[in-house]
Amino acid sequence: MEPDEHTSALEREGAALASAAGRRGLSAPVPACPGWQVRDLLRHIGYVHRWAATYVGQARQEMIDEPPESEILQGGPADAELLGWFRDGLGELVGTLRSADPGLTCWTFFAAPSPLAFWARRQAHETAIHRADAEGAPGDAGTPPGPSPVTPFPAAFAADGVDELLTGFAPRARFRAGADHGGSRLRLLVQAADTGDAWLTEIGARVTAQRCGEPAQAAAAECVLAGPASDLYLALWNRQPMADPVTVTGDAAVLALWRDRIRVTW
């Protein structure tokens, strides 16, 4: 996907997040982010959008000192203005990305074809996963009970999100901590049935992954995770169980190791 496609996806997913937040209510809990309510979700992603727009809009070359998450969740406007504040930040980020010079140089935190490609892609997927979080929130006292089904993602976008998670996001140093599994490296093959994409992931003291097209590579995996790209995307981000229509064959301990290594709950 190109930066303009990611920017359009960001705009779409942000609008859907705001709509879901309005339906579910600001005090509704967010099961995927323990301890958070929908208002916290809006404050978090509203801050992230403004943070990202600063790097792109100001061509910042170094990482900006960030406040702790607890401070971010105490910030933002009062409830009555919160949805409008979120939409304003989304619009600012979308506009900044669309007007940015394709040759822009600025700070990023993992490899990408260009800084603009990095920020457009990262913000599209950050927002998409949190859209799913908002849709999955049970209603507060003023809304109907029970979570609404999460709207499936377009297959190509979801496969792109799996690729970003496996090859860019998961290998980062901050996600390498976890229990000692005797130095073992277990291989997980992820197959998107509807797009034909596949990735061979090795999980040990750190996570590495590569796109996989060779049968010999596939045969080397101790565990295979297969299903529609949208379901894989949500499952690998720990947003839904590894259950139908996702299938697991081989050693289930590999998935336990994945969950031990990748603990994304925000």
C-alpha positions as CSV (number, residue, x, y, z in Angstrom):
1,M,0.0,0.0,0.0
2,E,1.1,3.6,-0.8
3,P,1.1,6.5,1.7
4,D,-2.0,8.0,0.2
5,E,-3.8,4.7,0.6
6,H,-2.8,4.5,4.2
7,T,-3.8,8.0,4.8
8,S,-7.3,7.3,3.4
9,A,-7.5,4.2,5.6
10,L,-6.5,6.3,8.6
11,E,-9.3,8.8,7.8
12,R,-11.8,5.9,7.4
13,E,-10.8,4.1,10.5
14,G,-10.7,7.3,12.6
15,A,-14.2,8.2,11.6
16,A,-15.4,4.7,12.4
17,L,-13.7,4.9,15.8
18,A,-15.4,8.2,16.6
19,S,-18.8,6.7,15.5
20,A,-18.3,3.6,17.7
21,A,-17.2,5.7,20.7
22,G,-20.4,7.8,20.3
23,R,-22.5,4.7,20.2
24,R,-20.9,2.8,23.1
25,G,-20.5,5.8,25.5
26,L,-17.5,7.4,27.1
27,S,-17.7,5.4,30.3
28,A,-17.9,2.0,28.6
29,P,-15.0,-0.3,29.5
30,V,-12.6,-1.4,26.8
31,P,-11.9,-5.1,27.3
32,A,-8.8,-5.2,25.0
33,C,-7.2,-2.4,27.1
34,P,-7.6,-3.4,30.8
35,G,-8.6,-0.6,33.0
36,W,-9.5,1.8,30.2
37,Q,-12.9,3.3,29.3
38,V,-13.8,4.7,25.9
39,R,-12.8,8.2,27.1
40,D,-9.3,6.9,27.8
41,L,-9.1,5.3,24.3
42,L,-10.0,8.7,22.8
43,R,-7.5,10.5,24.9
44,H,-4.8,8.0,24.0
45,I,-5.3,8.0,20.3
46,G,-6.1,11.7,20.2
47,Y,-2.7,12.3,21.7
48,V,-1.0,9.9,19.4
49,H,-2.4,11.6,16.3
50,R,-1.1,15.0,17.5
51,W,2.3,13.4,18.4
52,A,2.6,11.9,14.9
53,A,1.5,15.1,13.2
54,T,4.3,16.9,15.0
55,Y,7.0,14.7,13.5
56,V,5.7,15.0,10.0
57,G,4.6,18.6,10.1
58,Q,7.7,19.9,11.7
59,A,10.1,17.4,10.2
60,R,11.4,16.5,13.6
61,Q,14.7,14.6,13.4
62,E,14.9,13.3,17.0
63,M,12.4,11.6,19.3
64,I,10.3,14.0,21.4
65,D,10.2,13.3,25.1
66,E,6.8,11.8,25.8
67,P,4.7,12.2,29.0
68,P,3.8,8.9,30.8
69,E,0.6,7.3,29.7
70,S,-1.1,8.1,33.0
71,E,-0.6,11.8,32.3
72,I,-1.9,11.5,28.7
73,L,-5.1,9.8,30.1
74,Q,-5.6,12.7,32.4
75,G,-5.2,15.2,29.6
76,G,-7.5,16.3,26.8
77,P,-10.8,18.2,27.2
78,A,-13.8,17.4,29.3
79,D,-16.2,14.7,28.2
80,A,-18.5,17.1,26.4
81,E,-15.7,18.2,24.0
82,L,-13.8,14.9,23.8
83,L,-15.2,13.5,20.6
84,G,-14.8,16.8,18.8
85,W,-11.2,17.1,20.1
86,F,-10.5,13.6,18.8
87,R,-12.0,14.4,15.4
88,D,-9.9,17.7,15.2
89,G,-6.7,15.8,15.9
90,L,-7.6,13.1,13.3
91,G,-8.3,15.8,10.7
92,E,-5.0,17.6,11.5
93,L,-3.0,14.4,11.0
94,V,-4.7,13.5,7.8
95,G,-4.1,17.0,6.4
96,T,-0.5,16.9,7.5
97,L,0.2,13.6,5.8
98,R,-1.6,14.6,2.6
99,S,0.3,17.9,2.3
100,A,3.7,16.5,3.3
101,D,6.7,16.4,0.9
102,P,7.2,12.8,-0.3
103,G,10.9,13.4,0.3
104,L,10.3,14.4,3.9
105,T,13.0,13.3,6.4
106,C,12.0,12.9,10.1
107,W,12.4,10.5,13.0
108,T,10.8,7.1,12.8
109,F,11.1,4.0,15.0
110,F,11.5,1.1,12.5
111,A,12.5,0.7,8.9
112,A,10.1,1.8,6.1
113,P,10.5,2.9,2.5
114,S,10.3,6.5,3.6
115,P,9.4,8.5,6.7
116,L,6.1,9.5,5.2
117,A,5.3,5.9,4.3
118,F,6.2,4.9,7.9
119,W,4.0,7.5,9.6
120,A,1.0,7.0,7.3
121,R,1.1,3.2,7.7
122,R,1.8,3.2,11.4
123,Q,-1.1,5.7,12.2
124,A,-3.5,3.8,9.9
125,H,-3.0,0.6,11.8
126,E,-2.8,2.2,15.2
127,T,-6.2,3.8,14.6
128,A,-7.6,0.7,13.0
129,I,-6.8,-1.6,16.0
130,H,-8.3,1.0,18.4
131,R,-11.4,1.3,16.2
132,A,-11.9,-2.4,16.8
133,D,-11.4,-1.8,20.5
134,A,-14.1,0.9,20.5
135,E,-16.5,-1.4,18.6
136,G,-15.9,-4.2,21.0
137,A,-16.7,-2.1,24.1
138,P,-19.9,-3.0,25.9
139,G,-22.3,-0.1,26.2
140,D,-22.4,2.1,29.2
141,A,-25.6,2.9,31.1
142,G,-27.0,5.0,28.3
143,T,-26.5,2.5,25.4
144,P,-27.8,-1.0,24.6
145,P,-25.9,-3.8,26.5
146,G,-23.5,-6.1,25.0
147,P,-20.6,-5.6,22.6
148,S,-21.3,-4.9,18.9
149,P,-19.5,-7.1,16.4
150,V,-16.2,-5.7,15.2
151,T,-16.5,-4.7,11.5
152,P,-14.1,-6.8,9.4
153,F,-11.2,-5.0,7.9
154,P,-10.6,-5.0,4.1
155,A,-8.5,-8.0,3.4
156,A,-5.6,-6.2,1.7
157,F,-5.4,-3.6,4.5
158,A,-5.5,-6.4,7.2
159,A,-2.8,-8.3,5.4
160,D,-0.7,-5.1,5.3
161,G,-1.3,-4.7,9.1
162,V,-0.2,-8.3,9.7
163,D,3.0,-7.6,7.7
164,E,3.6,-4.4,9.7
165,L,3.1,-6.1,13.0
166,L,5.3,-9.1,12.2
167,T,8.2,-7.5,10.3
168,G,8.3,-4.0,11.9
169,F,6.4,-3.6,15.2
170,A,7.1,-7.0,17.0
171,P,10.9,-7.1,16.5
172,R,11.4,-3.8,18.4
173,A,13.5,-4.1,21.5
174,R,10.7,-3.1,23.9
175,F,8.8,-6.3,23.0
176,R,11.7,-8.7,23.5
177,A,11.3,-9.1,27.3
178,G,9.5,-12.3,28.5
179,A,10.0,-15.6,30.2
180,D,13.2,-17.6,29.4
181,H,12.2,-20.5,27.2
182,G,15.6,-22.2,27.3
183,G,17.0,-20.2,24.4
184,S,14.7,-21.9,22.0
185,R,13.5,-20.2,18.8
186,L,10.1,-21.5,17.6
187,R,8.8,-20.8,14.2
188,L,5.2,-19.7,13.4
189,L,3.9,-19.6,9.9
190,V,1.1,-17.2,9.4
191,Q,-1.1,-17.7,6.3
192,A,-3.8,-15.3,5.1
193,A,-6.2,-17.5,3.2
194,D,-8.0,-14.7,1.3
195,T,-4.9,-12.8,0.1
196,G,-2.3,-15.5,-0.3
197,D,0.2,-13.7,1.9
198,A,2.4,-15.7,4.3
199,W,5.0,-14.9,6.8
200,L,7.5,-17.1,8.7
201,T,8.1,-15.8,12.2
202,E,10.8,-16.9,14.6
203,I,10.1,-16.2,18.3
204,G,12.8,-16.4,20.9
205,A,14.7,-13.8,22.8
206,R,13.5,-11.5,20.0
207,V,11.0,-11.8,17.2
208,T,12.0,-11.9,13.5
209,A,9.8,-12.4,10.5
210,Q,10.0,-12.5,6.7
211,R,7.5,-12.9,4.0
212,C,7.4,-16.5,2.9
213,G,6.7,-18.0,-0.5
214,E,8.8,-21.1,-0.5
215,P,7.3,-24.5,0.5
216,A,10.6,-25.4,2.2
217,Q,10.2,-22.4,4.5
218,A,6.7,-23.3,5.3
219,A,7.6,-26.9,6.2
220,A,10.1,-25.6,8.7
221,A,7.4,-24.1,11.0
222,E,6.4,-25.8,14.2
223,C,3.0,-24.1,14.2
224,V,0.8,-22.8,11.4
225,L,-1.8,-20.0,12.0
226,A,-4.2,-19.6,9.0
227,G,-7.4,-17.8,8.3
228,P,-8.9,-14.6,6.7
229,A,-6.5,-11.7,7.0
230,S,-8.9,-9.6,9.1
231,D,-9.2,-12.3,11.7
232,L,-5.4,-12.9,11.7
233,Y,-4.9,-9.2,12.2
234,L,-7.1,-9.0,15.2
235,A,-5.8,-12.3,16.7
236,L,-2.1,-11.4,16.4
237,W,-2.8,-8.1,18.0
238,N,-4.5,-10.0,20.9
239,R,-7.8,-8.5,20.1
240,Q,-9.7,-11.8,19.5
241,P,-9.1,-15.4,20.4
242,M,-7.1,-17.8,18.2
243,A,-10.4,-19.5,17.3
244,D,-12.7,-20.1,14.3
245,P,-12.3,-19.0,11.5
246,V,-8.6,-18.9,12.4
247,T,-7.1,-22.4,12.5
248,V,-4.0,-23.6,14.5
249,T,-2.1,-26.7,13.5
250,G,1.1,-28.0,15.1
251,D,2.6,-27.0,18.4
252,A,0.2,-24.6,20.4
253,A,3.2,-23.7,22.6
254,V,4.4,-21.4,19.8
255,L,1.3,-19.3,20.2
256,A,1.8,-19.2,24.0
257,L,5.3,-17.9,23.3
258,W,3.9,-15.3,20.9
259,R,1.5,-14.0,23.6
260,D,4.3,-14.0,26.1
261,R,6.5,-12.0,23.8
262,I,3.9,-9.6,22.4
263,R,1.8,-8.0,25.1
264,V,0.1,-5.1,23.4
265,T,-2.8,-3.9,25.5
266,W,-2.9,-0.2,24.6
